[in-house]
Amino acid sequence: KDLGLQFAELGGRAVVEGADGFEEGDNTPPGAGAALKAVDGVRVDGLAFASALALLRQPRRPLRLGFAEASPDALADAVLSKKGGDVVEAVRAALEGTPELSRKVEAFAKQFNAADLRKLHAKGGDKRPAALLTNAVAFLARELRDRRLVEPPATDDDEEDDAFWDAVWDAVERRVCPLVFEAILAISPERDTGDAELAAKLGRLRFLRLAHLGVAAPDADTVDAPEAGAEWAVATLELRAVARCASVADALDRLASFVKFVSAAAEKVRNRGRPLRAYENVGADDLLPALTYAAIQANAPELASRLWFVDAFAAPRQLRGERGYAAAATRAAVDFARVHLVDAAPLEGLMSPADFERGVRRAALTDEACAAAARGDAKQLRLLLAAGADALAPDASGSTTPLVAALRSRIPACGAAAFARLAPSQGEGGDVDVAAVDVDAACGAEGETALMVAASLGDVEAVQALLELGADASKRDARGRTAFSRTKSAACREVLSAGAPTPARLVRACSLGDAATARGLLARGAEPDAVSDGCSAIAAAAAATSPECVEALLRAGADPDAATAESATPLMWCVGLKGSATARAQVDCAVALLGAGANRTRRDANGETAADWCSKKGGSPSLNATLACDPRVSSVLSVARRGDALRAAALLRQGAAADEAGADGDAA
C-alpha cells in the first residue's frame, strides 16, 4: 500500500497489476505487466510469488525496485498461455506438437504409475523408479536435440551450450515428473510417519535462537541476535515452497534460493556493527548452523519425503554447481537437527542442558495448549498455560498459537485463559526466551496475527485487549490485508482506526465530530475526561454539536460539567461554533448533558449561564427552551395550558411525563 503498486502472479513471476497511489516524483510508475526483477539489489527471478512479496514488505524504506517492462505481445502470450521462460515454452511446444513424443510421454506415465514401484525400488539396478524416470527424461531430451525440435542460440561458448541443454533437461523433467509424482511419493520411506516425526522434532526445537547455534555478531553477549528480517522470511517461504514442487528441478531451485537467502541473512548477522571494509564472508561454520536454524523455524510440510525425493531422483547433471551444494547443505542441516539435537551436547558452551530441556518441554506444552484451545477445553488450556505453555508461541506446524486457537474456538473462557497469561515470554529464570515472539507474531499460511484473527471474527473485546498489549494494526497478512480490511464489524473498525488513545487525539476527534474515532479511542482506554490545550473532550464534542460524541463520552463516564480553561461548561458550548450548528444538534447535545446531570445554572468566568450563551451566541429557540425548562420545576401540563408548544417539546425531550393530569382531571 505504501509503495502505491499492486502486484499479481503471472507465469510464476510478480508483475505489476496497477499503480493506484503511486507518487511519481522523480520516478514514473512501471507499466501494467512489468515484471519485478530486483528489490534492493536482490534478484527475484525464480523466487516464489510470496517470497517476492516478503521482500517488498520489509520495513526498510525507501526501496530500490527494478522492473522489466513487457511488450504487448509478450504480455498477451503470458496471460493466454501462462508460459514460463523461452526454453520451457520451446520444450512444451515441441512435446505437445509432436504426436509421437506426446504418446511416448503418456505411455511412460501410464506404465510407471501401474508398476509395482516398491518392488522395483528394492530390486535396484536399471529398473529402479529413479532410473526409469531418468532414462525417460534423457530419451525425450535426446529426441528433442536429435530432431532439432529445440535449438540453442548461436554461440561459440561451450559452457553456454551446455547450460542450454541442462535447461532443456530440466524443462522435460518438469513436464514428465508431475505425471508420476504421486506414485513416486507413495514409495517414500519418509511418507506420513517420517514427515510427521521430523515435523514434531523440528517443532520441539523452535525455541532455539541463532546465538544458541553459535551464530552471533562480534562481541554479542546476549541471545537476541537479529533473527527478524526479509532475508529470513524469504528463506522460510522458499523452503516451505518445496512441498509444492512436483519435479526435481523445481525442488532444487527452491533449495538453492533457500540457501542463498540464509547465507545473506547470516552474513548480515555476522557483520553486524562492522564497517564495510571489515566485512567477512559467511563460511561453513556459520552457514550450517544458520541453515539449521532456518529449517527449524520453517518446519516445512512434508520436508522429509521431499528431501528423500531429491536425493533419490535427482540426475547427476542436476546436482552440479549451486543447486547440488544447496541440496547437500540443506540435507546436512536437517539431519543435524533431526539426529544430533536430541540434547544440549552439540550446543556445549552455548546452552545449558537444563535450558535445553526447559525449551523442549515448553514447546511441547505449547503444542498441547493449541490443541486444547482448538477443541474448546478451557480447563485444560488454563492448566497447560500455568505449567509453562506460551500463549503467543506457534505450534509445531506454525499454523496457530494458543491465543489464536482460543479466539477461533469462540469459547469466552478459552480467550480469557489465554489473555490472562499474556506476560512477556521468558523462560524460567529469564535465561531462555523460549518463543522470542511478540503479540504480532504471524502464523499460518496467510501470515495472520492474533489481531487479524480477532478482527476477522468481529471480537471487539479481543481486538481492544490486543491493541492495549501493543498489537500493530498496520501489519499485513500474506495477501496484503490489515486487521481493518479483514473485519466486517463496524465496532472493530472503529477501534482499529482510532490510533493510540492519547488525550490530544480524543479531543481532536471530538472537535471534528468524529464519533467513530472517539468511540474507538474510548474503547482502547482513552480517558473520557481527557483535556488538551485547556479544552476537555466533552466540551469539544459539545462545541462541535456532535450528539454521538457527547453520548459516547458520557457513557464512558465523562463529567458533564467538565469546563474549559475559561470556565465554560459543555452545556454552554452546545450553541456550537458560529453558524455551524443545527437546532436539532444543539438540543440533542443539551438533552444528553442535562440527562447526565449537567448544571444548567452554572456560570462562567464572566458570570454568564448556558442560557445567556444561547441568547448571545446564536442559540436556537429550541435550545433556549430546553435550557429554560427544568422537568423538576415545570410540567408539560402547565406549559400546554399556556399553549407553549416549544416548551412542551423541550420538557418531553428531557423525559417529562406526557400523560400528566391535573387535579381537575385535565390531561396535558
C-alpha positions as CSV (number, residue, x, y, z in Angstrom):
1,K,0.0,0.0,0.0
2,D,2.7,2.5,0.9
3,L,4.5,1.8,-2.4
4,G,1.4,2.6,-4.4
5,L,1.9,-0.5,-6.5
6,Q,-0.3,-3.6,-6.9
7,F,1.2,-6.9,-7.9
8,A,-0.2,-10.1,-9.3
9,E,1.3,-13.6,-10.0
10,L,1.6,-14.4,-13.7
11,G,3.7,-17.2,-15.0
12,G,5.3,-17.7,-11.6
13,R,6.5,-14.1,-11.6
14,A,5.4,-11.0,-9.7
15,V,4.1,-8.5,-12.3
16,V,2.6,-5.0,-11.8
17,E,-1.2,-5.1,-11.9
18,G,-1.7,-1.4,-11.2
19,A,-0.1,1.8,-9.8
20,D,-3.0,3.1,-7.7
21,G,-1.5,5.6,-5.2
22,F,2.0,5.7,-6.8
23,E,3.6,9.1,-6.2
24,E,5.7,9.8,-9.3
25,G,8.1,12.5,-8.1
26,D,11.3,11.7,-9.9
27,N,10.1,8.2,-10.9
28,T,7.5,7.1,-13.4
29,P,5.4,4.1,-12.4
30,P,6.1,0.8,-14.2
31,G,3.5,-0.2,-16.7
32,A,0.9,-2.9,-16.2
33,G,2.5,-6.3,-16.8
34,A,6.1,-5.1,-15.9
35,A,7.9,-7.9,-14.2
36,L,9.6,-7.2,-10.9
37,K,13.3,-8.1,-11.3
38,A,15.0,-6.9,-8.2
39,V,14.4,-5.5,-4.7
40,D,17.3,-3.5,-3.2
41,G,19.7,-5.4,-5.4
42,V,18.3,-8.8,-4.7
43,R,17.2,-10.6,-7.8
44,V,13.7,-12.1,-7.5
45,D,13.8,-14.2,-10.7
46,G,12.9,-17.8,-9.7
47,L,11.5,-16.8,-6.3
48,A,8.0,-17.9,-5.3
49,F,5.5,-15.1,-5.5
50,A,5.1,-15.0,-1.7
51,S,8.8,-14.6,-1.4
52,A,9.0,-11.7,-3.7
53,L,6.2,-10.0,-1.7
54,A,8.1,-10.7,1.5
55,L,11.0,-8.6,0.1
56,L,8.6,-5.8,-0.8
57,R,7.0,-5.8,2.7
58,Q,10.3,-5.4,4.6
59,P,10.1,-2.3,6.8
60,R,13.1,-0.6,5.3
61,R,12.2,2.4,3.1
62,P,12.8,3.6,0.5
63,L,13.2,0.5,-1.6
64,R,15.1,0.4,-4.9
65,L,13.0,-1.7,-7.3
66,G,14.0,-3.0,-10.7
67,F,11.4,-3.8,-13.4
68,A,11.4,-5.2,-16.9
69,E,8.7,-3.7,-19.0
70,A,6.6,-6.2,-21.0
71,S,5.8,-5.7,-24.7
72,P,2.1,-6.1,-25.6
73,D,2.8,-9.3,-27.5
74,A,4.8,-10.8,-24.6
75,L,2.2,-9.8,-22.1
76,A,-0.6,-11.3,-24.2
77,D,1.3,-14.6,-24.6
78,A,1.8,-14.8,-20.8
79,V,-1.8,-14.0,-20.0
80,L,-3.2,-16.5,-22.5
81,S,-0.7,-19.4,-22.0
82,K,0.8,-18.8,-18.6
83,K,4.2,-19.5,-20.2
84,G,7.5,-19.7,-18.4
85,G,10.9,-19.0,-19.9
86,D,11.8,-19.4,-23.5
87,V,13.3,-22.9,-23.0
88,V,10.4,-24.1,-21.1
89,E,8.0,-22.9,-23.7
90,A,10.1,-24.3,-26.5
91,V,10.1,-27.8,-24.9
92,R,6.4,-27.6,-24.2
93,A,5.6,-26.7,-27.7
94,A,7.9,-29.4,-29.1
95,L,6.4,-32.2,-26.9
96,E,2.8,-31.2,-27.5
97,G,3.4,-30.5,-31.2
98,T,5.0,-33.9,-31.9
99,P,2.3,-36.6,-31.6
100,E,4.8,-39.4,-31.4
101,L,6.6,-37.9,-28.4
102,S,3.3,-37.0,-26.7
103,R,2.2,-40.6,-27.0
104,K,5.5,-41.8,-25.5
105,V,5.1,-39.4,-22.6
106,E,1.6,-40.7,-21.9
107,A,2.7,-44.3,-22.3
108,F,5.6,-43.9,-19.9
109,A,3.4,-42.2,-17.3
110,K,0.7,-45.0,-17.6
111,Q,3.3,-47.8,-17.3
112,F,5.2,-46.1,-14.4
113,N,2.1,-45.5,-12.4
114,A,0.9,-49.1,-12.9
115,A,4.2,-50.7,-11.9
116,D,5.0,-52.2,-8.5
117,L,7.4,-49.4,-7.6
118,R,8.2,-50.7,-4.2
119,K,9.4,-54.0,-5.6
120,L,11.4,-52.3,-8.3
121,H,12.9,-49.9,-5.8
122,A,14.0,-52.8,-3.6
123,K,15.4,-54.7,-6.6
124,G,17.6,-51.8,-7.7
125,G,19.6,-51.5,-10.9
126,D,18.2,-50.0,-14.1
127,K,14.7,-50.9,-13.1
128,R,14.7,-48.6,-10.1
129,P,12.0,-46.0,-10.4
130,A,14.6,-43.2,-10.3
131,A,16.5,-44.9,-13.2
132,L,13.2,-45.3,-15.1
133,L,12.5,-41.6,-14.8
134,T,16.0,-40.5,-15.6
135,N,16.1,-42.7,-18.7
136,A,12.7,-41.4,-19.9
137,V,13.8,-37.8,-19.5
138,A,17.1,-38.5,-21.1
139,F,15.4,-40.2,-24.1
140,L,13.0,-37.2,-24.6
141,A,15.8,-34.6,-24.2
142,R,17.9,-36.6,-26.8
143,E,15.0,-36.8,-29.2
144,L,14.4,-33.1,-29.0
145,R,18.0,-32.5,-29.7
146,D,18.5,-35.0,-32.5
147,R,15.3,-34.0,-34.3
148,R,16.2,-30.4,-33.8
149,L,12.9,-29.6,-32.3
150,V,14.7,-27.2,-29.9
151,E,17.9,-25.5,-30.8
152,P,20.3,-23.4,-28.7
153,P,21.0,-19.8,-29.5
154,A,24.0,-19.4,-31.8
155,T,27.2,-19.2,-29.7
156,D,30.8,-20.3,-29.7
157,D,30.8,-20.7,-25.9
158,D,30.6,-24.4,-25.0
159,E,29.5,-23.5,-21.4
160,E,26.5,-21.6,-22.7
161,D,25.6,-24.5,-25.0
162,D,25.9,-27.0,-22.1
163,A,23.8,-24.7,-19.9
164,F,21.1,-24.6,-22.6
165,W,20.8,-28.4,-22.8
166,D,20.8,-28.6,-19.0
167,A,17.8,-26.2,-19.1
168,V,16.2,-28.5,-21.7
169,W,16.7,-31.5,-19.4
170,D,15.1,-29.6,-16.6
171,A,12.2,-28.5,-18.8
172,V,11.5,-32.1,-19.9
173,E,11.7,-33.3,-16.3
174,R,9.2,-30.6,-15.3
175,R,6.8,-31.9,-17.9
176,V,7.2,-35.6,-17.1
177,C,7.7,-35.8,-13.3
178,P,4.3,-34.3,-12.3
179,L,2.6,-37.1,-14.2
180,V,4.2,-39.7,-11.9
181,F,4.8,-37.7,-8.8
182,E,2.2,-39.2,-6.6
183,A,3.3,-42.7,-7.4
184,I,6.9,-41.7,-6.5
185,L,5.9,-40.2,-3.2
186,A,3.9,-43.3,-2.4
187,I,7.1,-45.4,-2.1
188,S,8.9,-42.8,0.0
189,P,10.0,-44.4,3.3
190,E,9.5,-40.9,4.9
191,R,5.9,-40.5,3.8
192,D,3.5,-39.9,6.6
193,T,5.5,-41.3,9.6
194,G,8.8,-39.8,8.7
195,D,7.3,-36.4,7.8
196,A,5.3,-36.4,11.0
197,E,8.3,-37.3,13.1
198,L,10.5,-34.7,11.5
199,A,7.8,-32.0,11.9
200,A,7.4,-32.9,15.6
201,K,11.2,-32.9,16.1
202,L,11.7,-29.5,14.5
203,G,8.7,-28.1,16.3
204,R,10.2,-29.1,19.6
205,L,13.4,-27.2,18.8
206,R,11.7,-23.9,17.7
207,F,12.9,-22.2,20.9
208,L,16.4,-22.2,19.6
209,R,17.9,-18.9,18.5
210,L,20.9,-18.1,16.2
211,A,23.2,-17.5,19.2
212,H,22.2,-20.9,20.7
213,L,23.6,-22.4,17.5
214,G,26.8,-20.3,17.5
215,V,25.8,-17.7,15.0
216,A,26.2,-14.2,16.5
217,A,27.6,-10.8,15.8
218,P,31.0,-10.0,17.1
219,D,31.1,-9.3,20.9
220,A,27.4,-10.3,21.2
221,D,26.8,-11.2,24.8
222,T,23.0,-11.9,24.5
223,V,20.8,-14.4,22.7
224,D,18.9,-11.7,20.9
225,A,20.7,-11.8,17.6
226,P,18.5,-10.3,14.8
227,E,16.5,-13.2,13.5
228,A,14.0,-10.8,12.0
229,G,14.4,-9.5,8.5
230,A,13.3,-10.0,5.0
231,E,16.1,-12.5,4.2
232,W,15.0,-14.9,6.9
233,A,11.3,-14.5,5.9
234,V,12.1,-15.3,2.2
235,A,14.3,-18.3,3.2
236,T,11.4,-19.7,5.2
237,L,8.9,-19.3,2.4
238,E,11.3,-20.8,-0.1
239,L,11.8,-23.9,2.0
240,R,8.1,-24.3,2.6
241,A,7.5,-23.9,-1.2
242,V,9.4,-27.2,-1.7
243,A,6.3,-29.0,-0.6
244,R,4.5,-27.6,-3.7
245,C,7.1,-28.8,-6.1
246,A,6.3,-31.8,-8.3
247,S,9.7,-32.1,-10.1
248,V,13.3,-32.4,-9.0
249,A,14.2,-29.2,-11.0
250,D,11.6,-27.1,-9.1
251,A,12.6,-28.5,-5.8
252,L,16.3,-27.8,-6.4
253,D,15.6,-24.3,-7.5
254,R,13.7,-23.7,-4.2
255,L,16.5,-25.2,-2.2
256,A,19.1,-23.0,-3.9
257,S,17.0,-19.9,-3.1
258,F,16.6,-21.1,0.5
259,V,20.4,-21.5,0.9
260,K,21.1,-18.2,-0.9
261,F,18.9,-16.2,1.4
262,V,20.0,-17.9,4.6
263,S,23.6,-17.1,3.6
264,A,22.7,-13.5,3.0
265,A,20.9,-13.3,6.4
266,A,23.7,-15.0,8.2
267,E,26.2,-12.6,6.6
268,K,24.2,-9.6,8.0
269,V,24.3,-11.1,11.4
270,R,27.9,-12.0,11.2
271,N,28.9,-8.5,10.2
272,R,26.5,-6.5,12.4
273,G,28.2,-3.4,13.5
274,R,31.3,-3.8,11.3
275,P,32.3,-1.2,8.7
276,L,32.1,-2.3,5.1
277,R,35.8,-2.7,4.8
278,A,35.8,-5.2,7.6
279,Y,33.0,-7.4,6.3
280,E,33.6,-11.2,6.3
281,N,32.1,-13.8,4.1
282,V,30.0,-16.5,5.7
283,G,31.8,-19.8,6.0
284,A,30.6,-23.3,6.7
285,D,31.0,-22.7,10.5
286,D,28.2,-20.1,10.3
287,L,26.2,-21.3,7.3
288,L,25.4,-24.8,8.6
289,P,24.1,-23.5,12.0
290,A,22.2,-20.8,10.2
291,L,20.6,-23.3,7.8
292,T,19.7,-25.5,10.8
293,Y,18.0,-22.5,12.5
294,A,16.1,-21.6,9.3
295,A,15.0,-25.2,8.7
296,I,13.7,-25.4,12.3
297,Q,11.8,-22.2,12.1
298,A,10.3,-23.0,8.7
299,N,9.4,-26.6,9.7
300,A,8.3,-27.1,6.1
301,P,5.5,-29.6,5.4
302,E,6.4,-33.0,4.1
303,L,10.1,-32.0,4.3
304,A,11.5,-35.4,5.0
305,S,9.8,-37.0,2.0
306,R,10.7,-34.1,-0.3
307,L,14.4,-34.3,0.6
308,W,14.2,-38.0,0.0
309,F,12.7,-37.3,-3.4
310,V,15.5,-35.0,-4.3
311,D,18.2,-37.4,-3.0
312,A,16.7,-40.4,-4.8
313,F,15.5,-38.9,-8.1
314,A,17.9,-36.1,-9.0
315,A,20.0,-36.8,-12.0
316,P,23.8,-36.2,-11.6
317,R,23.6,-33.4,-14.1
318,Q,21.0,-31.6,-12.0
319,L,23.3,-31.7,-8.9
320,R,26.1,-29.8,-10.5
321,G,27.0,-26.4,-9.1
322,E,24.9,-24.2,-6.8
323,R,21.8,-26.5,-6.7
324,G,23.8,-29.6,-5.8
325,Y,25.5,-27.7,-3.0
326,A,22.2,-26.3,-1.7
327,A,20.6,-29.8,-1.7
328,A,23.6,-31.3,0.2
329,A,23.8,-28.3,2.7
330,T,20.0,-28.4,3.4
331,R,20.1,-32.2,4.0
332,A,23.1,-31.8,6.4
333,A,21.3,-29.0,8.3
334,V,18.1,-31.0,8.6
335,D,20.0,-34.2,9.6
336,F,21.9,-32.3,12.3
337,A,18.6,-31.1,13.8
338,R,17.0,-34.5,13.4
339,V,19.7,-36.7,14.6
340,H,22.1,-34.7,16.8
341,L,19.9,-32.1,18.6
342,V,18.4,-34.6,20.9
343,D,20.0,-32.8,23.8
344,A,22.3,-29.9,24.6
345,A,25.6,-31.8,23.9
346,P,26.1,-30.3,20.4
347,L,25.5,-26.8,21.9
348,E,28.1,-27.1,24.6
349,G,29.1,-23.6,25.8
350,L,26.1,-22.1,24.1
351,M,23.2,-23.5,26.1
352,S,23.0,-25.5,29.3
353,P,21.3,-28.9,29.4
354,A,18.6,-27.5,31.8
355,D,17.8,-24.7,29.5
356,F,17.6,-27.0,26.5
357,E,15.2,-29.4,28.3
358,R,13.2,-26.4,29.5
359,G,12.8,-25.2,26.0
360,V,11.8,-28.6,24.6
361,R,9.3,-29.0,27.4
362,R,7.7,-25.6,26.9
363,A,7.4,-26.2,23.2
364,A,5.6,-29.5,23.9
365,L,3.3,-27.8,26.4
366,T,2.5,-25.1,23.8
367,D,1.5,-27.7,21.2
368,E,-0.8,-29.3,23.8
369,A,-2.2,-25.9,24.7
370,C,-3.0,-25.2,21.0
371,A,-4.8,-28.5,20.8
372,A,-6.8,-27.8,24.0
373,A,-7.8,-24.4,22.8
374,A,-8.9,-25.7,19.4
375,R,-11.3,-28.2,21.0
376,G,-12.6,-25.5,23.4
377,D,-11.2,-27.2,26.6
378,A,-10.7,-24.1,28.7
379,K,-9.9,-26.0,31.9
380,Q,-7.1,-27.9,30.2
381,L,-5.8,-24.8,28.5
382,R,-5.5,-23.0,31.8
383,L,-3.6,-25.9,33.3
384,L,-1.2,-26.1,30.3
385,L,-0.6,-22.3,30.4
386,A,0.0,-22.4,34.1
387,A,2.5,-25.2,33.5
388,G,4.6,-23.1,31.2
389,A,3.0,-23.1,27.7
390,D,3.4,-19.9,25.8
391,A,0.2,-18.2,24.8
392,L,1.8,-16.4,21.9
393,A,4.2,-19.1,20.6
394,P,3.3,-21.0,17.4
395,D,2.7,-24.8,17.5
396,A,5.0,-27.2,15.7
397,S,3.3,-26.6,12.3
398,G,3.4,-22.9,12.7
399,S,-0.3,-22.7,11.9
400,T,-1.6,-21.4,15.1
401,T,-0.9,-20.2,18.7
402,P,-2.8,-21.0,21.9
403,L,-4.2,-17.4,21.8
404,V,-5.3,-17.7,18.1
405,A,-6.8,-21.1,18.7
406,A,-8.6,-19.8,21.7
407,L,-10.0,-16.9,19.7
408,R,-11.1,-19.2,16.9
409,S,-12.9,-21.5,19.4
410,R,-15.3,-18.7,20.2
411,I,-15.3,-20.0,23.8
412,P,-15.1,-17.0,26.1
413,A,-13.4,-19.0,28.8
414,C,-10.6,-20.1,26.4
415,G,-10.0,-16.5,25.3
416,A,-9.9,-15.3,28.9
417,A,-7.4,-18.1,29.9
418,A,-5.1,-17.1,27.0
419,F,-5.2,-13.3,27.7
420,A,-4.7,-13.9,31.4
421,R,-1.2,-15.4,30.6
422,L,0.0,-12.7,28.3
423,A,3.1,-11.7,30.2
424,P,6.4,-11.2,28.4
425,S,7.6,-14.6,27.0
426,Q,10.5,-15.7,29.1
427,G,11.9,-19.0,30.1
428,E,12.2,-19.9,33.7
429,G,14.9,-17.9,35.4
430,G,14.8,-15.5,32.5
431,D,17.7,-17.3,30.8
432,V,15.9,-18.6,27.7
433,D,13.5,-16.6,25.6
434,V,11.6,-19.7,24.6
435,A,9.5,-18.3,21.8
436,A,11.1,-14.9,21.1
437,V,7.7,-13.8,19.8
438,D,5.5,-10.9,20.5
439,V,1.8,-10.2,20.2
440,D,2.3,-9.5,16.5
441,A,3.8,-12.9,15.7
442,A,2.3,-14.2,12.4
443,C,1.2,-17.8,11.9
444,G,-0.4,-20.0,9.3
445,A,-0.1,-19.9,5.5
446,E,-1.9,-16.5,5.5
447,G,0.7,-14.9,7.9
448,E,-2.1,-13.7,10.1
449,T,-1.6,-12.1,13.6
450,A,-3.9,-12.6,16.6
451,L,-5.2,-9.1,15.9
452,M,-6.2,-10.1,12.4
453,V,-7.9,-13.2,13.6
454,A,-9.8,-11.3,16.3
455,A,-10.9,-8.7,13.8
456,S,-12.0,-11.3,11.3
457,L,-14.2,-12.9,14.0
458,G,-15.6,-9.5,14.9
459,D,-14.4,-9.9,18.5
460,V,-14.1,-6.3,19.5
461,E,-13.1,-7.1,23.1
462,A,-10.2,-9.2,21.9
463,V,-9.2,-6.5,19.4
464,Q,-9.2,-3.9,22.2
465,A,-7.2,-6.2,24.5
466,L,-4.6,-6.9,21.8
467,L,-4.2,-3.2,21.0
468,E,-3.7,-2.5,24.7
469,L,-0.9,-5.1,24.6
470,G,0.8,-3.3,21.8
471,A,-0.5,-5.1,18.7
472,D,0.3,-3.3,15.5
473,A,-2.8,-2.6,13.5
474,S,-0.8,-1.8,10.4
475,K,0.6,-5.3,10.0
476,R,-0.4,-7.1,6.8
477,D,-1.1,-10.8,6.0
478,A,0.3,-12.7,3.0
479,R,-2.4,-11.1,0.8
480,G,-1.6,-7.6,2.0
481,R,-4.7,-7.2,4.2
482,T,-4.6,-5.5,7.6
483,A,-6.9,-6.3,10.5
484,F,-9.1,-3.4,9.5
485,S,-9.5,-4.6,6.0
486,R,-10.3,-8.2,7.2
487,T,-13.1,-7.3,9.5
488,K,-16.7,-6.7,8.7
489,S,-17.5,-5.5,12.2
490,A,-18.2,-1.7,12.5
491,A,-17.2,-1.8,16.2
492,C,-13.9,-3.4,15.3
493,R,-13.2,-0.9,12.6
494,E,-13.8,2.0,15.0
495,V,-11.3,0.6,17.5
496,L,-8.7,-0.3,14.8
497,S,-8.9,3.1,13.0
498,A,-8.7,5.2,16.2
499,G,-5.0,5.1,16.8
500,A,-3.2,5.5,20.2
501,P,-5.7,6.7,22.9
502,T,-3.9,10.0,23.7
503,P,-5.8,13.0,25.2
504,A,-4.9,15.2,22.2
505,R,-6.3,12.6,19.8
506,L,-9.5,12.2,21.7
507,V,-10.1,15.9,22.0
508,R,-9.3,16.4,18.3
509,A,-11.7,13.6,17.3
510,C,-14.5,15.2,19.4
511,S,-13.8,18.7,18.0
512,L,-14.3,17.3,14.5
513,G,-17.4,15.4,15.5
514,D,-15.7,12.1,14.5
515,A,-17.8,9.8,16.7
516,A,-16.4,6.6,15.2
517,T,-12.8,7.6,16.1
518,A,-13.9,8.9,19.5
519,R,-15.7,5.6,20.3
520,G,-12.6,3.7,19.1
521,L,-10.3,5.7,21.3
522,L,-12.5,5.2,24.3
523,A,-12.7,1.5,23.6
524,R,-8.9,1.5,23.6
525,G,-8.8,3.1,27.0
526,A,-8.8,6.8,26.4
527,E,-9.7,8.9,29.5
528,P,-13.2,10.3,28.9
529,D,-12.3,13.4,30.8
530,A,-9.2,14.0,28.7
531,V,-8.0,17.6,28.4
532,S,-5.8,19.0,25.6
533,D,-4.8,22.7,25.4
534,G,-7.2,23.7,28.1
535,C,-10.2,22.1,26.4
536,S,-12.0,19.0,27.7
537,A,-13.1,16.3,25.3
538,I,-16.7,16.7,26.2
539,A,-16.6,20.5,25.8
540,A,-15.0,19.9,22.3
541,A,-17.8,17.5,21.4
542,A,-20.5,20.0,22.6
543,A,-18.8,22.8,20.6
544,A,-18.9,20.6,17.5
545,T,-22.6,19.9,18.3
546,S,-22.0,16.2,17.9
547,P,-24.6,14.3,20.0
548,E,-22.9,11.0,19.1
549,C,-19.5,12.1,20.6
550,V,-21.2,13.6,23.6
551,E,-23.2,10.4,24.3
552,A,-20.1,8.2,23.8
553,L,-18.2,10.3,26.3
554,L,-21.0,10.3,28.8
555,R,-21.4,6.5,28.5
556,A,-17.7,6.2,29.3
557,G,-18.1,8.3,32.4
558,A,-17.2,11.8,31.4
559,D,-18.1,14.7,33.7
560,P,-21.0,16.6,32.1
561,D,-19.7,19.8,33.7
562,A,-16.0,19.5,32.7
563,A,-15.2,23.1,31.9
564,T,-12.7,24.6,29.6
565,A,-10.0,27.0,30.7
566,E,-12.4,29.9,30.6
567,S,-14.8,28.0,33.0
568,A,-17.2,27.5,30.1
569,T,-19.2,24.3,30.6
570,P,-20.1,21.8,27.8
571,L,-23.7,22.9,28.2
572,M,-22.7,26.5,27.3
573,W,-20.8,25.2,24.2
574,C,-24.0,23.5,22.9
575,V,-24.6,26.7,21.0
576,G,-21.8,25.4,18.7
577,L,-19.4,27.4,16.8
578,K,-20.6,30.4,14.7
579,G,-23.2,29.3,12.2
580,S,-22.1,25.7,12.2
581,A,-24.9,24.1,14.3
582,T,-28.4,23.0,13.6
583,A,-31.2,23.4,16.1
584,R,-31.6,19.7,16.4
585,A,-27.9,19.1,17.1
586,Q,-27.8,21.8,19.7
587,V,-30.8,20.4,21.5
588,D,-29.7,16.8,21.3
589,C,-26.3,17.7,22.9
590,A,-28.0,19.7,25.7
591,V,-30.5,17.0,26.4
592,A,-27.8,14.4,26.7
593,L,-25.8,16.6,29.1
594,L,-28.8,17.5,31.2
595,G,-29.8,13.9,31.4
596,A,-26.3,13.1,32.8
597,G,-26.7,15.8,35.5
598,A,-25.2,18.9,33.9
599,N,-25.8,22.1,36.0
600,R,-27.9,24.5,33.9
601,T,-27.4,27.4,36.3
602,R,-23.6,27.2,36.5
603,R,-21.8,30.4,35.4
604,D,-18.6,31.0,33.5
605,A,-15.7,33.5,34.4
606,N,-17.9,36.3,33.1
607,G,-20.9,35.3,35.3
608,E,-23.0,34.0,32.4
609,T,-25.1,30.9,32.3
610,A,-25.7,28.5,29.4
611,A,-29.0,30.4,28.8
612,D,-27.0,33.6,28.5
613,W,-24.7,32.0,26.0
614,C,-27.7,30.8,24.0
615,S,-29.2,34.2,23.7
616,K,-25.9,36.0,22.9
617,K,-24.1,33.4,20.7
618,G,-26.8,32.3,18.2
619,G,-28.6,29.6,20.1
620,S,-31.8,28.3,18.5
621,P,-35.2,28.9,20.2
622,S,-35.4,25.2,20.8
623,L,-32.1,25.2,22.7
624,N,-33.3,28.2,24.7
625,A,-36.5,26.4,25.6
626,T,-34.5,23.3,26.6
627,L,-32.2,25.3,28.9
628,A,-35.1,27.3,30.4
629,C,-37.4,24.3,31.2
630,D,-36.4,22.0,34.0
631,P,-38.7,18.9,34.3
632,R,-38.2,19.1,38.1
633,V,-39.8,22.6,38.2
634,S,-42.1,22.8,35.2
635,S,-44.6,20.3,33.9
636,V,-45.9,19.5,30.5
637,L,-49.4,20.2,31.6
638,S,-48.6,23.8,32.8
639,V,-47.0,24.8,29.5
640,A,-49.7,23.0,27.5
641,R,-52.4,25.1,29.2
642,R,-50.5,28.2,28.1
643,G,-50.3,26.8,24.6
644,D,-46.5,26.9,24.6
645,A,-45.6,24.1,22.2
646,L,-41.9,24.9,22.1
647,R,-41.5,24.5,25.9
648,A,-43.8,21.4,25.9
649,A,-41.4,19.8,23.3
650,A,-38.4,20.8,25.4
651,L,-39.8,19.1,28.5
652,L,-40.8,16.0,26.7
653,R,-37.3,15.6,25.2
654,Q,-35.9,15.8,28.8
655,G,-38.2,12.9,29.9
656,A,-41.1,14.7,31.4
657,A,-44.3,12.6,31.6
658,A,-46.6,13.2,28.6
659,D,-49.8,11.8,30.3
660,E,-49.7,14.0,33.4
661,A,-53.2,15.1,34.6
662,G,-54.2,17.9,36.9
663,A,-56.5,17.9,40.0
664,D,-59.4,19.0,37.8
665,G,-58.9,16.0,35.6
666,D,-57.4,17.9,32.7
667,A,-54.6,16.0,30.9
668,A,-51.7,17.5,29.1
